[in-house]
Each structure stands twice: as structure tokens, then as C-alpha cells.
Amino acid sequence: MNDSATPGRLSRRVLAERAAPSLLDLAPGLMRVCRTVEQRLAAHGPWTAGDPGRSIAIEQGAIEQFLQQVMRARGQGFPAVCSFTATGGGDPLLVAADLEPTPAGALASVWFPMPEREPAGGWLALLHDVAEGFGAHHAHLEADDLLMRYQGRRATERARAATPPELRAYIPDPPAFVDGMNLDLLVPQEYDRRQVPAGVWWINYWDRAQIATLGEGRVRGAGWAQVVEAAEGALLLTTTDEPLDLANRAHVERLRLLIDNLGLLDAQRHARYESSG
Amino acid sequence: MRSPGYGLQTGTANVWEVKVGFGWFFNPGSAGTTAATLARWDAQKNLGIAVAASCGYHHLWAHPDRYVVQLLISRWGGMPPVVNIPG
């Protein structure tokens, strides 16, 4: 294990993001994501929505009605959860969505845990379907260990700066990584991630705008294991042929090389919000 | 009162979300429950930030598990701060 502090404690997710002014705008995309989950991960209904779950049909009208309930509850001060759970398989599979205000406008996300079993058609096909079904500008296969490598140090700095001095000692140091390689990036809350990707993950979906920010030639020539064309100028970019493993030094070196070749940290700094501190 | 050089309210102006338990959080067999819990915490975090901000308060989370704290700090970009206070 690369991270000596967190052996066996990590999880992986499929995550997609898009701009959306309201949760209600997400109904068609969420319907398509849930159907993708059914088709590629053999997750079965009956579906429930929310927490605690109530039975729901994965149809646009029913999802819109649920999203309205979530918005109404939140407007009344209740932290209603926007999630859908396929309860009919062996393990229930949860698809969660939310909306985050940013200085560049609200961004919606959808995510669900990556199961152990490979999806029908493979991970790249799954990410493609989720990204295009959700109407995403960005999607990736997220792993907690890599998330903490990219964001842990900067996020801890921000947390300490925002914590009263008498409590700062209770903010733990970020995990230590035994290979000593620096993969530090900014945290996505600091810059316009509609324009700049938050990191390089095992498989990535970047839309035309994100590619243009970094430079199309620079993106294509950065040193990917695989580059696949998607609709409307988007690209599916694979870092390594086999699943990314941070215990494998060659994989970490590949990530370092890609980040450097893309100029990713500089691009994030360039797209930084003035108020991000 | 205000902390010198800090600029945010402290003392009674801190609004806490305190979690206890969750020792199972990273268990391989708990992936579904872990995902549901993360989704619930994300929603609580978003509402907590909005409510605290509208009231001029400072929002903080506390959790007894160091690894969960490290994950939440990374996942949320450090906002709100999550402190580790072992149970």
C-alpha cells in the first residue's frame, strides 16, 4: 500500500459533473445514469429514492417529482438527500446527485461507488455512457487514495486557515506517501473546474472546453495509454492499460508525467477564483 | 469575540456538526452503507455551510476517526474544516 496511513480503507467512485442552475434540470440525466447502471452493472430495481428510501420508478416524471421534494425540503431547512438506490441486486447500489454553488455558477454532480466486478463492456464504456447520459463536461473514475494525494495537502491548509487557532491542533496532517512523489494540486473549490480538470484519474472524460483550456495538442500528446474520441469534441483519456494502482511506482510516475505535460497545476492556478484565498 | 488575525467568530459563533461512531466506515462489506452515509454527509455539509453563512456563524465538523477526517477534508477541499476528536 502506498499510503502507510490508510491501508485497506479506500474506495472508488464513478463521478460526473455538469453545469446546472437547479436540481430539477437533472431529471433526464439522472434517469439515463440510473439506466446505465442497470445495463452495465447489472443493478436491478426496485429503485428507491432519498433517505430513508421510498419506492420510485426510473422515469423522468417521477424523478422530477422527487427532485422537487428534495428542493422543497432543503428550502425548509432539512438536508434532504438526493439519491437513488437499486435494491434488487445482491448489494444495493446507490446513485447520488447534488448541486454545489460556485463563483462560476452551480455545478451538479452524480456519483456512485465502483463495484468490484467489471461492468459489461468495460470501465471506459461505463464512463462514456455516464458522462454523455448526464450531459457532463467532465467525468472520471475517482479513487480516495488519489483524491487525497491530489488534494490532501492543500485542503488541510485551507481547513487549518479556516479553523479557530485553539482548534487547529485537531486537524490531522494529510496522509504521508512512502514514495515521496509530489502530486499536489489545488482543490476544485478554488478554481473554475468547468474549464480545468481537477486531476488525472485512471479513466477521464474531458469535454471540448476543458481540452481547449489545456490545449488540444498538449492533451493528445501528454502520454496517455489510450485516447478515444467522444461526441462533440470530448475525449476519453486512459492513464494506464491496467487499473491504476498507487502502490505501483510506475503508475505514480505516469501520473506525475501527465500532470507535468498537461501543465495542470498552472492551469488550475490560472483559473483560480479571486476569492479563493 | 473575534480571534486576533483570524476574522471569524469563535466561541458560541461556531456551529458544530458532531459525528460519533462510524468505525465500520471503511469496511469492505459496508460499501453501500458508506456511499449512503457520504451522500447524507454531503447534503448536511452543504446545508450547514449555507445556514451558518446566512447567520454569520462559522461551521465546523468533528469526527472521531482520523482517516474519515482526512477523507472529508480532501473531499470537501477543507471547507468546512473537520476536526478529529477521538471518542
Boltz contact constraints between the chains, C-beta under 6 A:
constraints:
  - contact:
      token1: [A, 6]
      token2: [B, 67]
      max_distance: 6.0
  - contact:
      token1: [A, 9]
      token2: [B, 26]
      max_distance: 6.0
  - contact:
      token1: [A, 9]
      token2: [B, 67]
      max_distance: 6.0
  - contact:
      token1: [A, 51]
      token2: [B, 40]
      max_distance: 6.0
  - contact:
      token1: [A, 79]
      token2: [B, 43]
      max_distance: 6.0
  - contact:
      token1: [A, 79]
      token2: [B, 44]
      max_distance: 6.0
  - contact:
      token1: [A, 79]
      token2: [B, 47]
      max_distance: 6.0
  - contact:
      token1: [A, 81]
      token2: [B, 39]
      max_distance: 6.0
  - contact:
      token1: [A, 81]
      token2: [B, 40]
      max_distance: 6.0
  - contact:
      token1: [A, 81]
      token2: [B, 43]
      max_distance: 6.0
  - contact:
      token1: [A, 83]
      token2: [B, 39]
      max_distance: 6.0
  - contact:
      token1: [A, 91]
      token2: [B, 32]
      max_distance: 6.0
  - contact:
      token1: [A, 92]
      token2: [B, 32]
      max_distance: 6.0
  - contact:
      token1: [A, 94]
      token2: [B, 35]
      max_distance: 6.0
  - contact:
      token1: [A, 94]
      token2: [B, 36]
      max_distance: 6.0
  - contact:
      token1: [A, 96]
      token2: [B, 39]
      max_distance: 6.0
  - contact:
      token1: [A, 98]
      token2: [B, 42]
      max_distance: 6.0
  - contact:
      token1: [A, 113]
      token2: [B, 31]
      max_distance: 6.0
  - contact:
      token1: [A, 113]
      token2: [B, 35]
      max_distance: 6.0
  - contact:
      token1: [A, 144]
      token2: [B, 71]
      max_distance: 6.0
  - contact:
      token1: [A, 147]
      token2: [B, 74]
      max_distance: 6.0
  - contact:
      token1: [A, 148]
      token2: [B, 74]
      max_distance: 6.0
  - contact:
      token1: [A, 151]
      token2: [B, 74]
      max_distance: 6.0
  - contact:
      token1: [A, 152]
      token2: [B, 74]
      max_distance: 6.0
  - contact:
      token1: [A, 155]
      token2: [B, 73]
      max_distance: 6.0
  - contact:
      token1: [A, 155]
      token2: [B, 74]
      max_distance: 6.0
  - contact:
      token1: [A, 155]
      token2: [B, 77]
      max_distance: 6.0
  - contact:
      token1: [A, 155]
      token2: [B, 78]
      max_distance: 6.0
  - contact:
      token1: [A, 156]
      token2: [B, 73]
      max_distance: 6.0
  - contact:
      token1: [A, 158]
      token2: [B, 78]
      max_distance: 6.0
  - contact:
      token1: [A, 159]
      token2: [B, 73]
      max_distance: 6.0
  - contact:
      token1: [A, 159]
      token2: [B, 78]
      max_distance: 6.0
  - contact:
      token1: [A, 159]
      token2: [B, 81]
      max_distance: 6.0
  - contact:
      token1: [A, 162]
      token2: [B, 81]
      max_distance: 6.0
  - contact:
      token1: [A, 163]
      token2: [B, 81]
      max_distance: 6.0
  - contact:
      token1: [A, 164]
      token2: [B, 3]
      max_distance: 6.0
  - contact:
      token1: [A, 164]
      token2: [B, 10]
      max_distance: 6.0
  - contact:
      token1: [A, 165]
      token2: [B, 3]
      max_distance: 6.0
  - contact:
      token1: [A, 167]
      token2: [B, 83]
      max_distance: 6.0
  - contact:
      token1: [A, 170]
      token2: [B, 83]
      max_distance: 6.0
  - contact:
      token1: [A, 170]
      token2: [B, 84]
      max_distance: 6.0
  - contact:
      token1: [A, 170]
      token2: [B, 85]
      max_distance: 6.0
  - contact:
      token1: [A, 171]
      token2: [B, 83]
      max_distance: 6.0
  - contact:
      token1: [A, 172]
      token2: [B, 66]
      max_distance: 6.0
  - contact:
      token1: [A, 172]
      token2: [B, 69]
      max_distance: 6.0
  - contact:
      token1: [A, 172]
      token2: [B, 70]
      max_distance: 6.0
  - contact:
      token1: [A, 172]
      token2: [B, 84]
      max_distance: 6.0
  - contact:
      token1: [A, 175]
      token2: [B, 70]
      max_distance: 6.0
  - contact:
      token1: [A, 187]
      token2: [B, 77]
      max_distance: 6.0
  - contact:
      token1: [A, 189]
      token2: [B, 77]
      max_distance: 6.0
